[in-house]
Amino acid sequence: MPATLQLKRMSFSEKIQTMELLWDDICKEPHKLESPLWHLDELNHRQNLIQDGKAEYFDWEDVKKNIRKEIE
């Protein structure tokens, strides 16, 4: 049964609330969520970087500051 939403009439806040409701409902059945194959590929790549001593780590506060600078 397809759901119909009046997206054009919804406020931004209402759209966010709707997405949160949908996500909360989807999360009730996590076994139905399948990660795409590229997620596993990326995890393997990162694990290899760690094993090879080539992984880079960054302070989270520094990362947030850099992101803020880029978007301002």
C-alpha positions as CSV (number, residue, x, y, z in Angstrom):
1,M,0.0,0.0,0.0
2,P,1.8,3.2,-1.1
3,A,1.7,6.0,1.4
4,T,0.9,9.5,0.1
5,L,2.3,12.5,1.8
6,Q,1.6,16.2,1.1
7,L,5.3,17.0,1.0
8,K,4.8,20.4,-0.7
9,R,2.5,21.4,2.2
10,M,4.8,20.1,5.0
11,S,7.1,22.3,6.9
12,F,10.8,21.4,7.1
13,S,10.2,20.4,10.7
14,E,7.3,18.2,9.8
15,K,9.4,16.5,7.1
16,I,12.2,15.8,9.7
17,Q,9.7,14.4,12.2
18,T,8.3,12.2,9.5
19,M,11.7,10.9,8.6
20,E,12.4,10.2,12.3
21,L,9.2,8.3,12.6
22,L,10.0,6.2,9.6
23,W,13.5,5.5,10.7
24,D,12.3,4.5,14.2
25,D,9.9,2.1,12.7
26,I,12.5,0.6,10.3
27,C,15.0,0.2,13.2
28,K,12.5,-2.1,15.0
29,E,13.5,-4.8,12.5
30,P,17.2,-4.4,12.0
31,H,17.6,-7.9,10.5
32,K,15.8,-6.5,7.4
33,L,18.4,-3.8,6.9
34,E,21.2,-5.0,4.6
35,S,24.4,-3.0,4.2
36,P,25.5,-2.4,0.7
37,L,28.6,-4.5,-0.4
38,W,30.7,-1.4,-0.6
39,H,30.4,-1.0,3.2
40,L,32.2,-4.3,3.7
41,D,34.8,-3.3,1.1
42,E,35.5,0.0,2.9
43,L,35.7,-1.8,6.3
44,N,38.2,-4.3,4.8
45,H,40.2,-1.4,3.3
46,R,40.4,0.4,6.6
47,Q,41.3,-2.8,8.5
48,N,44.2,-3.2,6.0
49,L,45.4,0.4,6.6
50,I,45.4,-0.3,10.3
51,Q,47.3,-3.6,9.9
52,D,49.9,-1.9,7.6
53,G,50.4,1.0,10.0
54,K,49.1,3.4,7.4
55,A,45.8,4.5,9.1
56,E,45.4,8.1,10.0
57,Y,43.6,9.3,13.1
58,F,42.3,12.7,13.8
59,D,41.0,14.5,16.9
60,W,37.2,14.8,16.7
61,E,37.2,18.4,17.9
62,D,39.7,19.3,15.2
63,V,37.7,17.6,12.6
64,K,34.5,19.5,13.6
65,K,36.4,22.8,13.5
66,N,37.7,22.0,10.0
67,I,34.2,21.1,8.8
68,R,32.8,24.3,10.2
69,K,35.6,26.4,8.4
70,E,34.8,24.6,5.1
71,I,31.0,25.3,5.2
72,E,31.2,28.9,6.4
